[in-house]
């Protein structure tokens, strides 16, 4: 946008400067040409008068003397002929030269010379002027003058140089003004762009400077108010989830104790209803645990976005992955799922996150894979170093998800229609995604080939690690 705005402003500036400079150049050239013609026309008139006197008296002495002094002083040629076209005086101009004969014939017919072309700085062609001699309609001869235009052209060049220097100075001033105007107008827009990116990345109360034109100042003020409103709304939402989860935990614990206390006193005909109540209590407990974990992940992301401390030293992905595989092996065997060991890694794979955060994400991914892959399936956990950082991948050969479900997998409380009857809250992948984003990581969910689901976690490496 800056380039386009500058081009438009500079285009108008150049057009405005040219609108003043070009007519001024042309008028300067025309004025100097006119002055040269007037000067040489006066000389022609004098020589025409002398020619007429010589014809009347038959004495050409004065005419010859004047022509000699003129050519010696100015270095310009002269040709004087009588009424029959015979040469009276010849000084540097031959009757046979191109253009001279036509001028002589026209002057003898009492015709004035045509208008002289306007002089330009590079003009060097001599100017031929003719003047009839005589009184009234009686022509007694003709005078042809070959005037040098070098001095006049140099004068035009000097004037043009001054005008063009002024035009360049004006253009540079306009360019500076255009650059300043563009910066004044676009700086608030860049500030707004930075603010939008800050809000999109989760930075709370991202404000921009209120400056620039009135309209942009108003827009910047509105943006700051909007950012505050968004931050307040998100903060209220987060606190509601966190506080509600905490406030519900004590009643839920008390309810669980009472329900467990009824285990030996339930009549046989009420056993089915009792088991249903226990299941719902367990589901509520799991949901509360998920909401607390989600609130913690969101708090972690917000704290890291505002933090000015250095990033963590990092953790070894190989060590954390091996630990979580051992922790989930018993659950996998109970579900009839085989946990494949990753390929041996010759050296550690450091990732820029805390060990507990990576362990929590791997717990979510392994739990989902074991829970939904199905009995007889295999789950792989792989890790490797890539150009973007460290890649951790959990893949199974289960049924996977439909294409339209992949985009919803990280939404809060979302669960596939095929898994609505299984345990779970639909918050696990949401929590894992928040934890990954908090460390500038990326969590991607795709279908594996030929079947199954693949979840790829990409994390940056700690600063300075190669």
N, C-alpha and C positions, 0 to 999 in steps of 0.2 A: 504494500500500500504506500509505503514511504517513497518508493521509486516512482510509482505512477503519479503521486501528488507532486513530487519534485518536477517530473517531466511536464506536467500541466502548467505549473507555475513558471517554470523556466521558458516554456513555449510562449506563454503570454508576455513574459518579460522581454524575450528576444523580439517578438513581434512589435511590442511597444517601442523598443529602442530602434528597431529598423524603420518604423514608421516616422521617426524623427530624423534618423541619420541619413536615410536614402534621399529624401527630398533636399536635405541640406547639402549633400554631396553634389546632386544634380544642379542645384541653384548656384553653388560655388563654381562649378565647371562652366555653366552658362554665363555667369557674370564675368569670369575671366576671359572667355571667348569673345564676349561682346566688347569688353574693353580693348582687346587686341585689335578687333576689327575696326573699332572707332578710331584708335590711334593710327592704324595703317590707312584708313579711309581719309583721314586728314592729310596724311602725306601724299596720297594719290591726288587729292583735290589741289594741293600746292603744285605738284608736277603737271597736272592738267592745265592749271593757270599759266605756268611757265611755257608749256607746249603751245598754248594758244597765242601767247605773246611772241614766241619765236616764229610761229607761222605768220603772224601779222607783220613783224618787222624784218623777217628773214635772217635774224641774228640768233644763232643757237648757242652762243657762248655762255650766257648765264645758265641756260638749261644744262649744258654739259658740266659746268662747274658745280651746280647743285647736285647733279646725279653722282658726280665723282665724290663729293664730300659725304653724301648719304651712304653710298656703298662702302666707303672707307670706315665710316662711323658704325654702321649697323651690320655690315657684311651681308646685306640682302640685295638680290638682283633686281634690275629695272629694265624695262623695254619700252621705248617710245616710238610710235609709228605715225605717219601722216595719214591724211584722209584716204589715200590710195593704198595704204598698207605697207608703204616703204619704210624701212628702218631709219629712224632719225637718231636715236641713241640706243645702244645696246651695252648693258653692263651686267653680265652674268646670266642673262635670260636669252635663249635663242628662240627665234620665231617657230622653228620646227619642233620644239619640245612638245610632248604629249599634253594636250589641254591648253597650250598657249594660243594656238591658232584659233580655236573655238572662242576663247575669251576675246581675242582681238576682233574677230568678226562680229561678235555680239556688241562690243563697245562701239565699233564703227557704225553699228545700226542704232546707237543710242540706247543700248540695253544695259541695265545694271547687272553686276555679278550676282550669282546665286548666293543664298545664305551659307555662311561657313559652317562646317560641322563642329559640334561642341568638342572642346579640348578635353582629353583625358590624361592622366599622369604618364601614360606610355605613348602618347601621340608624338610622332617625330616627322611625319610627312609635312613638307612646307606648304604654306597656304598661298594660293594664287588668287590675286584680286585684280580687277580691271576697272578702268574709269574712262569714259569718253571725254575728249577735250573739245571745247567750243562753247557757244552761247546759244541758249534756246534749243531749237531743233537743228541748228547748223553744227555738224560735227567736223572738226578740223584735224582730228587725230585720236589716238588712244594711248593710254598708259597702262602697262601691266607690271604688277609688283609681286615678287615672290618673297613672302614674309616667313621668317623662321619662327617656328612655334616652340622651340626647345625651352627658352626661358619661361614662356607662359605655361608650358606643360609642367615644368619643374615647380612653378608657383602653385599650380593646381595640386601637384603631388604633396607639397608641404601642407597645404590647407586640408587636403584629404587625410593626411597623417594625423593632424590635430583633431579632426572630426572623428576619425576612426578610434584614436586613442580615447577620446571622450566617450565614444559609444562603448568601447570595451570596458572602460571604468564603470560606466553606468550598468552594463550587463553584469559585471562582477558584483557591483553593489546590489543589483536585483537578485543575483544568484545567492548572495549572502542573506538577503532579506527572505528569499524563498526558503532557504535551508532553515533559518531561524523560525519562520512561520510554520514550516512542516514539523520541526522539532517541538514547537509549542503546542501544536494541535495533536501530534501523534504520541507524545510522551504520556499523556493521560490514558490513551488507548493501550499502550504497552503496560502501563500500571494495571489497568483493568484486566488485561490478558493474564498478567502474573497473578492477580487476585483470583481470577476464575480457576487457574491451575491449582492454586493453593486450596481453594474450597473443594475442588474435585478430588484432591489428594487427601482430604480429611483434616486439613489444618483449621483449627477453630479460630473464629474471630479474625479472619484474614482481611485486613484493611488495606486500602490504597490511598495515596495522597490525593487530596482534593485541590486540583490546580488545572490550569488551562482555560479554554473558553468557557463561558457561562454554562452552555448546554452540557459540556463534559464534566464541569464541576458538579452540576446537579446529578448527572449520571453516577459520578463517583460517590457522592453522598448517598444516593439510593442503594448503590452496591454495598457500601459499608453497613447500612442498616439491614439490608437483606442478609449479609454474612452473619451479622449478630443474631438475626432472627433464626437463621438456619442452625447456628451453633446452639442457641438456647433450646430450640426444639429437639435437636439431637441429644443435648445434655439432659433435658427433661425425660426424653424417652429412655436413655441409658439408665438414669437414676430410678425411673419407674420400674424397669426390669430388675435392676439390682436390689432395690429396696423391697420390691414385692417378693422377690425370691428369698431374701433374708427374712422378711416378716412371715412368710409362709412356712419357713423351715421348722420353726418351733411347734406351731400347730400340727404340721405334718408328722413330726417326730412323736408328738403326744398321741396323734391318731394311730400311728403305727404301733406304739406300745399297747394301746387299748385293743387294737385288732389282734395283735399277737397274743394278748392275754386271754382272748376269747377262744384260742385254738382248742383247748380241752373241754370247753363248755358248749360247743355248738352241737345241736341236735343233728342226727344223721340226715333228716330230710332237708336241713339247711346247709349241709356241707358244700353243696354246689354253689349256692349263693355266697357262702363265706369265701370260697376260693376265688370267686369273681371279684369280691371286694378287695382281697389281698392283691390280686393282679392289678386292679386299678390304683391301689395305694402305691404299689411298686412303680407303676407307670408315672404317677404324679411325682414320686421321688426322683425318678430319672429325668423328668422334664425340668424339675427345679435345679437339679445338678447341671443340666445342659444350659439353662438360662444363666446360672451363675458363671459357668465357664465362658459363655458368649459375652457376658458383661465384662469379665476379666480380659478376654481377648480384645474387645473394643477399647477398654481402658489402656491396655498395652499399646495398641496402635495410636491412640490419641497422645499418650505420653511420649512415645518415640517421635511423633511428628513435631512436638514442641521442644523436645530435648536438644540441648546444645552440647552434651557430653559426647565423648568419642564412642564409636560402635564397640560392641563386646569383642573380647579377644577371639571368640569363636569356639566351636566344639568340633570334635571329630565325628564325621558322619558314620564312618565305619564302626566305631565303638558304640554309638547310640543305636544304630541299626541292629547290630548283633545282640545288644541288650534287649531291645523290644521284640526281636524274633524269639528269644528264649522265653520272654514273659508271655507271649501269645501262643506258644507251641502247644501247651496243654489244652487251651480253648479250641485250637484248630483240630487237634486229635478228637476232641469230644464232638465236634461238628462234622467229622469225617473229611476234613480238608487237609491237604498236604502243603506244608510250608517249605518251599525250596530255599536252600541256602544260597546266598549270593556268591558270585565268583570272588576268589581271594584277591585282595587289593594289596599291592606291595608296600604302599605308603599311606599315611593318613590323608583324609579328605577334609580339610577344615572348611567350615561354613560360618558365615557371619550371623550367628544367632545363638541364643542360649541353649544349653543342653536340654533343659526342661521343656522349652518351646518345641524343639524338634521332636522330642519324645512324645509330646502331646499330639502333634500332627501325625506322627507315625502310628500312634495308638488309634486315632480316628480312621486312618486309611486301612490298617490291618483289620480292625474291627468290622468295617464295612465289607471288606473283601471276604473275610471268613463267614460273616453272617449271610451274605447274599449270593456268594458264588455257588453254593449248593454242595451237597455231599458228593464226594468223589472228585472234586475240583482241585486244582493246584493254584497256589498263590506264590508269586515271585516278588522278591524285594531286591532291586538292583540299585547300585549307586556308581557314579562315574564323574570324571572331571570333563567339563565342556567349556567352550569359549565364553559363555555367559556366566560361568561360575561352577556350581556343583549341582548335579542332577540326581534326584532320588525318585525312583519309580516303583510303584506298587501295581502289579498286574495280575489278573486272574483269568481263567478260561471258562467262566460262568456264562450266564445268558446276556450280561451287559444291559445297556439301556437303549431305548428307541432314540432316534435322532432328535426328535422334538423334546425328549426328556433331558438330553445332555445340557441344554442351555438353562434348565431349571434346577440342576442338581445342587448348586451352591446356594439356592434360595432358602430362607429361614422356614423351618417346619415342613419343607417339601419332602414328600416321599412318593415313590413310584406306586401306582395302583396295584402292582403285583405284590408289594411288600407291606401293604397297609396292616395286615394281621400280625406282623412280626414286631419284636420289641425294637424300640428306638424312638427318637424324638424329632428327627429331621434337622438337627442342629449341628451335627458333627462336621460335615463338610463346610458349613458356614464358619464355624470356629476355626477350622484349619485354614480356610482362605484368609480370615482376618489376621491370624498369626503370621502367615506367609507375607501378606502385604505389609505388615508392621516392620518386617525386615527387608523390604524392597524385593521380595520374592514373588514368584508366579506359581499358581496352582492351576493346572490344566487337566480337564477330564475328557477323555476320548474313548471310543470303542476300540478294542484290540482286534487283531486279525488272527484267525478267522472268527473267533468268538471271545467274549469276555470284555472286561473294562480295564482301562489303563489310566492311572492318575500319576501325573508328572509334577514334581515339586522342584522348581529351580530356585536356588539360593545364591546370593553373591558370596564371594570369598572375603575374608577379613583383609583390610588394607595392608598392602605390602607383601601378601602371600602370593607366590608364583607357583 
